């Protein structure tokens, strides 16, 4: 098939995918009325049907580095089934203006702050419904809602998604449902352990309810199929289990009437459509270089600049002070990018091969700037807007803008060096993929060396992998059009600095 025809087909498929996904995501909201409120300093949203009848209220809490939009599939499902739901942003997250205070790893630190905010939202929930309340939380928030429920006996049910909490006992919280992704091995074991506190002496099994929900002693572990730590929030069976548990706790309808706000597959289709449109849209970028610029190294010269930075970066950074920004683990990640990029550039210099020609770069500077600006504009429309609208808060507050600029200093070094290393005439096949695998391995080494401080990176790594896959594909098309590694390198550096600066929690100094 001629290239122009291929491009046209991709454009048509992309438009259809985006249009279908947008329509289906709109349908998921049908019948739900959303009201933005502020509870003290906490930004929140109330979800209910258009009726005036007061109903039980479910407080929904997001996990680490999350925000309100991440949890709206549960909110829409709960509202469409006749209850009221409230989502909100924790301190340091999303639109919450207050940084997260206290040590995140200590029960008397950040945990106390998060429990206090949850109780504040819970108190508000009691005023807008019929007085009956329940709690639902994901990941980090699973521990927070367990502690909150233990302190509030009127909480009729607790739904912990991807739960890890040392606060669970045989008697608390009341009516506990644990939903875990089938690919979350350690959390599955923990879910069964917690359930066995009630099932004993019988061995706890997934999908079986133990205890009596009418007495508040019910407990159930459910493994959501084909799901990991994030996708578990979008699986229809996760939503259905949660709604059924709430219906039983509040003495409401039967399971056959449950309406699920299925959004996960359509969010995935939305981004597939955006990716398909990316290739045709790169055709609007100017050609920057007359030849395919880049190091162009064969594999015999590639192994050193790919392997050495992966090993040395975590070792060099381990004893160094990397806590200089009010953003949890984001400052370390920026340092990791920077050091990794410096070592990559140093390896290129040491080998004496593939170094950029300064005169050629200077001559193409204007074209590089123009192409990068166009690409960033496309990212703003095609990436920032959809993520903000359908996945998680992705528009920075004023307080986060300096963080994005600071982190860009680190990401720019890495992405420019990596793009130059893996591109060019004669470049080893699969070099781009190998360099990204090496970077992930390097982060794993860093976590192993300083687990207490960096363990939250484990949660973020899958998102970094998705970033590498998505923007790596776009990078390939951008390079094919512009013939310069600098365009995608600069744009992707800004993109990930933006993501880190927006998503990672702000912490008090």
Secondary structure by P-SEA (a helix, b strand, c coil): ccaaaaaaaaaaaaaaaaaaaaaaaaaaaccbbbbbbbcccccbbbbbcccccccbbbbbbbcccccccccaaaaaaaaaacbbbbbbbccccccccccccccccccccaaaaaaaaaaaaaaaaaacccccbbbbbcccaaaaaaaaaaacccccbbbbccccccccccccccbbbbbbcccaaaaaaaaaaaaaaccccccccccccccccccccbbbbbbbcccccccccccaaaaaaaaaaaaaaacccccccccccccaaaaaaaaaaaaaaccccccccccccccccccccccccccccccccccaaaaaacccccccccccaaaaaaaaaaaaaaaaaaaaaaaccccccaaaaaaaaaaaaaaaaaaaaaaaaccaaaaaaccccccccccaaaaaaaaaaaaaaaaaaaaaaacccccccaaaaaaaaaaaaaaaaaaaaccccccccccaaaaaaaaaaaaaaaaaaaaaacccaaaaaaaaaaaaaaaaacccccccc
